[in-house]
Amino acid sequence: ERIGVNSFLHRVFKMKKIPETDIIPYRMKANSSQKKRIDKNELALLYNFNFFDGVPEYHRVGTTEMFVAFELQIGLEVEVSGLRQVHASHEEGRILNAQPLLKAYKEAHENANEVDASTTSVPSSMSEMLEIGDDLKLITSVLEGNFANCKYRALGKEEIYGEGTAPIAPKRLCLNNKRLNIWADLNKAVVLDGPFELDPSLRYSVDSTSLRMDESIFGISVGLFAYFGPYMVQISALFLGDEHAKYVSLIKPGVNFLTMESISMLPPKCNGVVLVAWGDPHYKVTWADFKECYYQGMKLVLNQ
C-alpha cells in the first residue's frame, strides 16, 4: 500500500511491541517461493516475519531515502537453504531498483573493474580516459543525490535565536541516531533549546547552525534535530572534545560538518526543531547546572 511518509510514521508509531522487547512486528506471510504449494491448498513450509527494531530506522543520502526493516525467515532448513541459493540476485535487484543512487554507484565500480580486466594492452592514456569516464558517472550520481537537481522556489530566510529552556529529556525517539535513544533512556540526554515551531506547509533547509558553549565542559555530543511525524531525525551533530572552541558550528553555508553535504534539508512537513545534548560531561554536573552555567545560546538560520 502506498501512503505518505508522515502517515507511514504515524502508523508505525501506533503499532504494539512484542512484550519486553523493542520488536515491532508488522507482517507475517508465506514466502513467495511457496506459491505452488499454496495454489494446491498445501501448507507453506517457509514464512517471512517482518519487523522494526524499536523505530523504522531512517537513512538519507541527498534525495535518496530509506527506512530499514528486518526479515526473519522461518521454515524447514531445506527450504531456507534452497532459497538462499536462488534468491540473492532477486533481493539485490529489488534494492537497487528502489535506490537509483546506489545502483549508479555499483554500476560505475563494476564498469571500472571490467576496464581493468580488459585493457591490459590498451595504451595508458586511453585507459585513463575510460577511468575518468567512470569517475564522472559516479560523481554525477552523487551530485544528483546531493540536490543538484532540486527544484524549489526560495522564499527567504528565517533566523532563530535560542537562550535555553527548562532541562527536559527528549520526548521523541530518533530515527537515525538510535544511540541517542539509549542515552535518553539512561537520563543522559537533554533538550538544550527549543522546540522552535516551523510551518509544516513549507520545506526548509539549514543555512547555518551555531552555538556557544563554555570551553571548560567537554565529553558530550550536541546535535540539531528536526521533527518527522511523531519522531525526530538528526540533521547534524558534533562531539565536543577537550579544548573545543567557545563558538561551535554544526552547519555553515555550503557544508554540514556531520554529513559533508552541501544542502541540509529538513524532512517534509517538519513542524519543529530542537537542539539536544547527550553523553557524560567531563565534569559531573547535573543537566540543570549544565544549561545554567555552560550553555550560552544558539543561532539557527533556515532557508524557506
MIRO-431582 format. One record per residue: y, z, x of N, C-alpha, C in turn. Coordinates in steps of 0.2 Angstrom, whole numbers, plus 2048, in hexadecimal, padded with zeros to 3 digits. Example, Ala and Ser with C-alpha at 12.3 -4.5 7.8 and 13.67 -1.06 7.14 Angstrom:
2
7E48278427EA82783E7F0827842;7F58238407FB824844800827840;
//
This chain:
304
7FA800804800800800806800804;80B7FC8038117FB8078177FF803;81980480781F80880482480980A;82A80B80882F80D80D82D812811;83081281882D81781D82F81E81B;83581F817837826815832828810;83082480B82C826806825828809;82382480E81D82581281D82C815;82382E81882383581B82383A816;82783981082783E80B82083F808;81C83A80881583A80581183E80A;81183D81080D84081580F848815;815849815818850815815854810;81385180A810855804809856805;8068528097FE85280A7FC85980C;7F685B80A7F386280C7EF861813;7F08668177EC86781D7E586A81B;7E08688207DA86B81F7DB873822;7D987881E7DA87F81F7D9881827;7DE8848297DD8878307DD881836;7E087B8347E18768397E7873837;7E986E83C7EF86983B7ED863838;7E78628367E485B8347E685A82D;7EA85482C7EC8528267E884B824;7E284C8207DE84681E7E2842819;7E183C81A7E48378157DF832812;7D98318157D582C8137CE82D816;7C982C8117C282C8137BF826810;7BC8218147B981B8107B4818815;7B08148127AA8118157AD80C81A;7AA80C8207AC8078257AB800822;7B07FB8247AF7F48227A87F1824;7A57F382979F7F182B7997F2826;79A7F68217957F881C7967F4816;79A7EF81679B7EB8107957E880D;7907E581178A7E380E7867E880B;7867EE80E7827F380B7857F5804;78B7F680478F7F87FE78E7F37F8;78E7EC7FA78D7E77F57867E77F2;7827EA7F677B7EA7F37797F17F0;77F7F57EF77E7FC7EC77A8007F0;77B7FF7F77778047FB77D8097FE;77A80E80077F81380378281180A;78881280B78B810812788815817;78881381D78581782378A818828;79181682679681882B79D818827;7A081E8287A781F8257AC82082A;7B281E8277B882082B7BC826828;7BE82B82C7C283082A7C983082E;7CE82F82A7D582E82D7D983482B;7DD8368317E183C8307E783C835;7EC8408337F18418387F084883B;7F38498417F284F8457F9853844;7FA85783F80085B83E80585783B;80785183E80D84D83B80A84583D;80D84183980C83983B810838841;80D83984781183884D81483184E;81B83185081F82B850820829857;82082285882281F85E82681985D;82B818861830813860832810867;83180986883480686E83980086B;83F80186B8447FC8688427FC861;8417F685F8407F58578397F5856;8347F785B82D7F785982C7FF858;82980085282880785082180884D;81E80E84E81780F84B81681684A;81281884581081F84480881F846;80782584980082584C7FB82A847;7F68278457F182A8427EA82A846;7E582E8437DF82E8477D982C842;7D482A8457CE8288417C882B845;7C482E8407BD8318437B882D83F;7B382A8437AE82683F7A882A83F;7A582B8397A082F83779A82B835;79482B83878E82783678982883A;78382483977E82483D780821844;77C82484977E82285077D81A851;77881784F77781085077D80C84C;77F80E84778580B84478B80B848;78D81184A79381284E79280E855;78D80E85878C80B85E78C80385D;78980185878A7FA8577917F7855;7957FC85279C7FA8507A07FA856;79F7FE85B7A37FF8617A27F8865;79D7F586579B7EF86879F7E9866;7A07E885F7A37E385C7AA7E4859;7AC7EA8597B27EC8557B97EC859;7B87ED8607BD7EE8647C37E9864;7C07E28647C57DD8647C97DC85D;7C57DE8587C97DE8517CE7E4851;7CD7E98547D17EF8547D77ED858;7D67EA85E7DC7E88627E07E385F;7DD7DE85C7E17D98587E57DB853;7E37E084F7E67E384A7EC7E784C;7EC7EB8527F17EE8557F67EA858;7F47E485B7F97E085E7FD7DC859;7FA7DA8537FD7D784E8037DB84B;8027E184B8077E684880C7E884D;80B7E685480F7E88598117E285D;8167DE85B8177D885F81A7D9866;81D7DE8678207E086E81A7E1873;8157E587080F7E787480B7E0876;80B7DC8718077D687180A7D1876;8117D18768147CD87B8137CF882;8147D68838137D988980C7D888C;8077D88888007D788A7FF7D088C;8017CB8888007C48898047C2890;8097C589180D7C48978097C689D;8067CC89D8027CE8A37FB7CA8A3;7F87C889E7F27C489E7F47BD8A1;7F97BA89F7FB7B48A27FC7B58AA;7FF7BA8AC8017BB8B37FA7BC8B7;7F57BF8B47EF7C08B77EB7B98B8;7EC7B58B27E97AE8B37EC7AA8B8;7F37AB8B97F67A78BE7F47A98C5;7F37B08C67F17B28CC7EA7AF8CE;7E67AF8C97DF7AC8CA7DE7A58CB;7E37A18C97E279A8C97E77968CD;7EB79A8D17F07968D57F07988DD;7E97998DF7E979A8E67EB7948EA;7EA78E8E87EC7888EC7F37868EA;7F67898E57FD7878E38027898E8;8077858EA80C7878EE81078E8EB;8127928F08147988EE81A7988EA;81F7938EB8257928E78237918DF;81E78D8DE81C78C8D78197928D4;8157968D881279C8D68177A18D4;81C7A18D88227A68D78257A48D0;82679D8CF82979B8C982579D8C3;81F79C8C381A79E8BE81B7A68BC;81B7AA8C281C7B18C18227B38BE;8287AF8C082E7B08BD82E7AF8B6;82B7A98B482A7A88AD8277AD8A9;8227B08AB81E7B68A88237BC8A8;8267BD8AD82B7C38AD8307C28A8;8337BC8A78387BB8A28367BC89B;82F7BA89A82C7BB89382C7C2892;82A7C68978297CD8968307D0895;8357CF89983B7D189883E7D0891;83D7CA88F8407C888983D7CC883;8367CD8838337D187E8367D887E;8377DB88483A7E28848417E2881;8457DD88384C7DC88184C7DC879;8477D78768477D786F8457DD86C;8417E186F83F7E886C8457ED86D;84A7EB87284F7F08738567EE86F;8557EB86985A7E986585F7E4867;85C7DF86C8607D986D8617D5867;85D7D586385D7D185D85F7D5856;8627DB8588647DF85286B7DD84F;86B7DC8488707D98458737DE840;8787E284287B7E783E8837E683F;8867E783988E7E68398917ED83B;8957ED8408987F484389D7F683E;89D7FC83C8A17FF8378A680483A;8A58068418A980A8448A5810847;8A981584A8A581B84D8A7821849;8A282684A8A382C8478A283284D;8A783684E8A783B8538A5842850;8A084585389E84C85089F851856;8A28568548A385C85989F862857;89B86585B89886B85989A87185D;89A87785A89B87D85E89688285D;89088085B88B88585A88A887853;88488985188288C84A87E89284B;87D89684687889B84687289A849;86F89E84D86989D85086389D84C;86189684A85B896845856891849;84F89284784A88D84A84B887846;84988184984887B84684487B83F;84687983A84287983383E873832;83F86E83683B86883583686783B;83086483A82C86283F82E85B842;82D85B84982F85584C82A85084D;82B84984B82684484B824842852;82984285782883F85D828843863;82884A86282884F867824855864;81E85486481985986181A860865;81C86086C81C86687082286A86D;82786786A82C86B86782A86F861;82586C85D82287085881F87685A;81B87586081887B86381D880865;82287E86882788386B82A887865;82C88385F82F88685982A88B856;82488985681F88E85381E894857;82089485E82089A86282789D862;82B89B85E83289E85D83689D864;83589786783889686D83C88F86D;83F88E86784388886584988A860;84E88786185488985D85988385C;85C88385686187E855867880858;86A87D85D87087E86087687C85C;87687785987B87485587987084F;87D87084A87B86C84487787083F;87486D83A87486583987B862837;87C85D83A882859838880853833;88385382D88184F828883848829;87F84382788183C828880838821;88283282188282E81B87B82A81B;87682C817870828818870821816;87581F813876818811878813817;87A81681D87C813823877813828;87780F82D87380F833877812838;87581683D878819842875817849;87981684E87681785587B81C859;87881F85E87B82486287F821867;88682186788A81F86D889823873;88A82A87188A82F877888836874;88583A87888484187688584587C;88984A87C88A84E88288B85687F;88985A88488A86188288C865888;88F86B88789187088C88C87688D;88987789288587D89388688089A;88788789988888B89F8838898A5;8858888AB8818868B087B88C8B2;87D8928B08788978B28728988AE;8718948A886B8948A486888D8A5;86188E8A785D8888A88568898A6;8528848A684B8858A484988489D;84E88089A84D87E89384E877892;84C87488C84D86D88A85286D885;85686888485B86787F85B86087D;85B85F87685A85887385E85786D;85F85186C86284F86585D84C861;85D84F85B85884D85685B84A84F;85884584C85A842846855843841;85884583B85384683585083F833;84A83F83184683982F84183B82A;84383A82484083C81E84084481E;83A84781D83A84F81D839851824;83884D82983784F83083D84D834;83D84E83B84284B83F83F848845;84384484984184084F845842854;84384285A84784386084A83C863;85083D86485483786685583786D;85783C87085783D877857844879;85584687F85484D88185484D889;85685388C85685489385385B894;85085C89A84E86289C8548658A1;85686B8A085C86E8A48598728A9;85986F8AF8568738B585B8778B9;85987A8BE85E87E8C28648798C5;86A87C8C58708798C78718738C3;8708738BD87386D8B987A86D8B8;87D8688B68848678B588686B8AF;88D86D8AE88F8718A888F86C8A2;8918668A489286189E88B85C89F;88785C89A88185989A881853895;87F84D89787F847892878845891;87684588B87084388987083B888;87583888587683188487D82F886;87E82A88A88582788C885820889;88B81D88888B816885887812889;88180F88687D80A88A87780D88D;87681388D87081689086E81D88C;86881D88A86482388886082688E;86282C89085F82E897858831896;85583188F84E83288E84A82C88E;84C82788A84982188884B81B88D;85181C890854816894855810890;85681188985880B88585F80B885;86280588386980488386C80687C;86880687786A80787086580D86E;86881286B864818869866818861;86181585D86281585685F81B853;86381D84E86082384985B81F844;85682384185282083D85581E836;85281A83285581882C85681D827;85B81D82385D82281E85D829821;86082A82786183082B867834828;86683A82686B83D82286D844826;86B84482D86E84A83186B84A838;86F84D83C86C84E84386D855845;86985784A86A85E84D86985E854;86C86385886B86485F86686A85F;86086986385B86E86385A87086B;85987686C85787987385087C872;84C87B87784587F87784388087E;83E88587F83B88788583C88E887;83B89088D83C896890842897894;84889989284E89989784C89E89D;84F89C8A284E89F8A98508A78A8;8558A88A58578AF8A38548B189C;8518B689C84E8B88968538BB891;8568B688D85B8B88888598B6881;85B8B987C8598B787685D8B0874;85A8AD86F85E8A686E8658A886B;8668AD86786C8AF8658718B086B;86F8B48708738B58768758AE879;86F8AA8798708A487D87589F87A;87589F87387B89B87088189E870;8828A58708888A887188B8A8878;8878A887D88A8A98848898A2888;88589E88688389888B885891888;88389088288588A87F88C88987D;89088487F89788487E89987D87A;89587B87689787587289486E874;89586986F89286387089785E86D;89685786F89A85286C89584C86B;89584986589084486389483E860;89383886389783286189282D85E;89382C85888E827854891820853;88D81B85389081485188D81484A;89181284588F81083E88E80983D;
//
